[in-house]
Amino acid sequence: MNDEILQMINEYEEDKDFSGEASEEAIKKAENRLEVTFPAEYREYVKKYGSGGICGVEILGVEGEDFASVVEDTERFREEGLPKKYIVIKDVDEFVYCLNTVDGHNVISWDDITKQEVESYTTFNEFLQDNFQEAIDNW
């Protein structure tokens, strides 16, 4: 994560905003269940914070050895047609943000009605910084 993201978290984090560190074993378990490898930026975030965010932003991740919101939501949307190379990192009701685990690790928006993949961010860190900044501005 870049310094701006860490500064936002340090300044705005409140108690229980994040689930807490995820072990390497728990991360591997989630990856194996989804049959993907998490991109480095997302892996770093999950390892340090598990899941959660600041100012009401909820980034899906790994909450422990036996539960991972990223797995639960990704499996649900795969049943609706989400391509296997994506993992769901944020559910915004009318659509989801998904991280590409194969090609370039960009972030797309996708909805289960149109099934359209719309590139939204070029990296996970860009997505995270923009979402956190918007939440802070609206807080």
C-alpha contacts under 8 A as a table, 3 or more apart, distances in Angstrom:
res1	aa1	res2	aa2	distance
1	M	5	I	6.39
1	M	6	L	6.84
1	M	41	E	6.57
1	M	44	E	7.27
1	M	45	Y	7.15
1	M	125	N	6.39
2	N	5	I	5.59
2	N	6	L	6.53
2	N	125	N	7.37
3	D	6	L	5.10
3	D	7	Q	5.99
4	E	7	Q	5.07
4	E	8	M	6.22
4	E	129	Q	7.37
5	I	8	M	5.14
5	I	9	I	6.27
5	I	125	N	7.96
5	I	128	L	7.47
5	I	129	Q	5.63
5	I	132	F	7.77
6	L	9	I	5.11
6	L	10	N	6.05
7	Q	10	N	5.07
7	Q	11	E	6.04
8	M	11	E	5.20
8	M	12	Y	5.95
8	M	13	E	7.87
8	M	132	F	7.36
8	M	133	Q	7.82
9	I	12	Y	5.34
9	I	13	E	5.19
9	I	53	G	7.88
9	I	54	I	6.57
10	N	13	E	5.83
12	Y	54	I	6.22
12	Y	55	C	7.02
12	Y	136	I	8.00
13	E	17	D	6.37
13	E	53	G	7.76
13	E	54	I	5.60
13	E	55	C	7.73
14	E	17	D	5.63
14	E	54	I	7.46
15	D	18	F	7.88
16	K	19	S	6.60
17	D	52	G	5.69
17	D	53	G	5.70
17	D	54	I	6.16
18	F	49	Y	5.77
18	F	50	G	6.62
18	F	51	S	5.54
18	F	52	G	4.39
18	F	53	G	6.01
19	S	49	Y	6.41
19	S	50	G	5.37
19	S	51	S	5.46
19	S	52	G	6.36
19	S	63	E	5.76
20	G	48	K	6.93
20	G	49	Y	4.76
20	G	50	G	5.01
20	G	51	S	7.19
20	G	63	E	7.22
21	E	46	V	6.98
21	E	47	K	5.32
21	E	48	K	4.71
21	E	49	Y	4.81
21	E	50	G	4.94
22	A	26	A	6.31
22	A	27	I	6.64
22	A	46	V	6.19
22	A	47	K	4.69
22	A	48	K	6.68
22	A	49	Y	6.96
22	A	50	G	4.95
22	A	62	V	6.13
22	A	63	E	6.58
22	A	64	G	6.26
23	S	26	A	5.19
23	S	27	I	6.30
23	S	47	K	6.44
23	S	64	G	7.71
23	S	65	E	7.76
24	E	27	I	5.09
24	E	28	K	6.11
24	E	47	K	7.21
25	E	28	K	5.15
25	E	29	K	6.13
25	E	65	E	7.48
26	A	29	K	5.01
26	A	30	A	6.32
26	A	62	V	7.08
26	A	64	G	6.34
26	A	65	E	4.80
26	A	66	D	7.55
27	I	30	A	5.18
27	I	31	E	6.21
27	I	43	R	7.84
27	I	46	V	7.86
27	I	47	K	7.56
27	I	62	V	6.64
28	K	31	E	4.98
28	K	32	N	5.98
29	K	32	N	5.15
29	K	33	R	6.19
29	K	65	E	7.87
30	A	33	R	5.18
30	A	34	L	6.29
30	A	62	V	7.37
30	A	68	A	6.67
30	A	70	V	7.94
30	A	71	V	6.26
31	E	34	L	5.19
31	E	35	E	5.69
31	E	36	V	5.19
31	E	37	T	5.64
31	E	38	F	6.71
32	N	35	E	4.76
32	N	36	V	6.55
32	N	37	T	7.97
33	R	71	V	7.38
34	L	71	V	6.57
34	L	74	T	7.89
34	L	75	E	7.59
36	V	85	K	7.15
36	V	101	T	6.56
37	T	101	T	6.39
38	F	42	Y	6.38
38	F	43	R	5.68
38	F	101	T	6.03
39	P	42	Y	5.56
39	P	43	R	6.06
39	P	101	T	5.93
39	P	105	H	6.47
40	A	43	R	5.01
40	A	44	E	6.09
41	E	44	E	5.22
41	E	45	Y	6.43
41	E	124	F	6.27
41	E	125	N	6.57
42	Y	45	Y	5.09
42	Y	46	V	6.17
42	Y	124	F	6.37
42	Y	125	N	7.92
43	R	46	V	5.16
43	R	47	K	5.93
44	E	47	K	5.17
44	E	48	K	6.24
45	Y	48	K	5.34
45	Y	49	Y	5.83
45	Y	50	G	7.11
46	V	49	Y	5.21
46	V	50	G	4.29
46	V	51	S	6.17
46	V	61	G	5.82
46	V	62	V	6.39
47	K	50	G	5.83
49	Y	52	G	7.25
50	G	61	G	5.53
50	G	62	V	4.94
50	G	63	E	5.37
50	G	64	G	7.80
51	S	58	E	7.31
51	S	59	I	5.67
51	S	60	L	5.23
51	S	61	G	4.33
51	S	62	V	5.92
51	S	63	E	6.27
51	S	69	S	7.96
52	G	57	V	6.95
52	G	58	E	4.63
52	G	59	I	4.93
52	G	60	L	6.49
52	G	61	G	7.51
53	G	56	G	6.75
53	G	57	V	4.99
53	G	58	E	5.10
53	G	59	I	5.95
53	G	132	F	7.74
54	I	57	V	5.47
54	I	58	E	7.57
54	I	132	F	6.66
54	I	135	A	7.62
55	C	132	F	7.43
55	C	135	A	5.61
55	C	136	I	6.14
55	C	139	W	6.30
56	G	135	A	6.99
57	V	131	N	7.22
57	V	132	F	6.87
57	V	135	A	6.79
58	E	90	K	6.62
59	I	89	I	5.63
59	I	90	K	5.33
60	L	68	A	7.86
60	L	69	S	5.41
60	L	70	V	4.99
60	L	88	V	7.28
60	L	89	I	4.83
60	L	90	K	5.86
61	G	68	A	5.85
61	G	69	S	5.51
61	G	70	V	4.84
61	G	71	V	7.93
61	G	89	I	7.11
62	V	67	F	6.56
62	V	68	A	4.12
62	V	69	S	6.20
62	V	70	V	6.64
63	E	66	D	7.92
63	E	67	F	5.70
63	E	68	A	5.33
63	E	69	S	7.15
64	G	67	F	5.43
64	G	68	A	6.77
68	A	71	V	5.32
68	A	72	E	6.44
69	S	72	E	5.00
69	S	73	D	6.07
70	V	73	D	5.53
70	V	74	T	5.89
70	V	87	I	6.81
70	V	88	V	5.93
70	V	89	I	6.19
71	V	74	T	5.19
71	V	75	E	5.97
71	V	87	I	7.77
72	E	75	E	5.45
72	E	76	R	6.33
73	D	76	R	5.07
73	D	77	F	6.23
73	D	88	V	6.18
74	T	77	F	5.25
74	T	78	R	5.99
74	T	82	L	7.98
74	T	86	Y	7.80
74	T	87	I	5.39
74	T	88	V	5.00
75	E	78	R	5.05
75	E	79	E	6.44
76	R	79	E	5.39
76	R	80	E	6.96
77	F	80	E	4.91
77	F	81	G	6.48
77	F	82	L	5.54
77	F	88	V	7.94
77	F	112	D	7.30
78	R	81	G	4.96
78	R	82	L	4.32
78	R	83	P	6.50
78	R	84	K	6.89
79	E	82	L	7.14
80	E	112	D	5.94
81	G	112	D	7.02
81	G	115	K	7.17
82	L	86	Y	7.15
82	L	110	W	7.84
82	L	112	D	7.57
82	L	115	K	7.39
83	P	86	Y	6.04
84	K	87	I	7.69
85	K	100	N	5.84
85	K	101	T	5.48
85	K	102	V	5.96
86	Y	98	C	5.66
86	Y	99	L	5.38
86	Y	100	N	4.66
86	Y	101	T	5.88
87	I	98	C	5.25
87	I	99	L	5.33
87	I	100	N	6.77
87	I	101	T	7.25
88	V	91	D	7.24
88	V	96	V	6.53
88	V	97	Y	5.96
88	V	98	C	4.38
88	V	99	L	6.49
89	I	96	V	7.52
89	I	97	Y	5.80
89	I	98	C	5.47
89	I	99	L	6.58
90	K	96	V	5.68
90	K	97	Y	5.10
90	K	98	C	7.09
91	D	95	F	6.49
91	D	96	V	4.46
91	D	97	Y	6.44
92	V	95	F	5.50
92	V	96	V	5.58
92	V	97	Y	7.69
93	D	96	V	7.02
94	E	111	D	6.69
95	F	109	S	6.54
95	F	110	W	5.54
95	F	111	D	4.41
95	F	112	D	7.33
96	V	109	S	5.58
96	V	110	W	5.43
96	V	111	D	6.26
97	Y	107	V	6.58
97	Y	108	I	5.63
97	Y	109	S	4.50
97	Y	110	W	6.43
98	C	107	V	5.49
98	C	108	I	5.28
98	C	109	S	6.14
98	C	110	W	7.16
99	L	105	H	6.28
99	L	106	N	6.03
99	L	107	V	4.57
99	L	108	I	6.54
99	L	124	F	7.12
100	N	103	D	6.31
100	N	104	G	7.11
100	N	105	H	4.64
100	N	106	N	5.48
100	N	107	V	6.12
100	N	108	I	7.56
101	T	104	G	7.78
101	T	105	H	5.55
102	V	105	H	6.34
103	D	106	N	7.48
104	G	122	T	7.79
105	H	122	T	7.20
105	H	123	T	6.02
105	H	124	F	7.28
106	N	119	E	7.14
106	N	120	S	7.78
106	N	121	Y	5.85
106	N	122	T	4.40
106	N	123	T	4.80
106	N	124	F	6.72
107	V	119	E	6.10
107	V	120	S	5.71
107	V	121	Y	4.99
107	V	122	T	6.19
107	V	123	T	6.26
107	V	124	F	6.43
107	V	127	F	7.08
108	I	117	E	6.03
108	I	118	V	5.20
108	I	119	E	4.23
108	I	120	S	4.97
108	I	121	Y	6.75
109	S	116	Q	7.95
109	S	117	E	5.96
109	S	118	V	5.24
109	S	119	E	6.45
109	S	120	S	6.31
110	W	115	K	6.18
110	W	116	Q	5.70
110	W	117	E	5.14
110	W	118	V	6.62
111	D	114	T	6.09
111	D	115	K	5.44
111	D	116	Q	6.65
112	D	115	K	5.23
119	E	122	T	7.60
120	S	127	F	7.89
121	Y	124	F	7.28
121	Y	126	E	6.25
121	Y	127	F	5.65
122	T	126	E	6.81
122	T	127	F	7.82
123	T	126	E	5.24
123	T	127	F	6.39
124	F	127	F	5.01
124	F	128	L	6.05
125	N	128	L	4.97
125	N	129	Q	5.96
126	E	129	Q	5.29
126	E	130	D	6.11
127	F	130	D	5.32
127	F	131	N	6.09
128	L	131	N	5.22
128	L	132	F	6.02
129	Q	132	F	5.22
129	Q	133	Q	5.97
130	D	133	Q	5.12
130	D	134	E	6.07
131	N	134	E	5.23
131	N	135	A	6.18
132	F	135	A	5.09
132	F	136	I	6.11
133	Q	136	I	5.05
133	Q	137	D	6.09
134	E	137	D	5.08
134	E	138	N	6.24
135	A	138	N	5.13
135	A	139	W	5.88
136	I	139	W	4.99
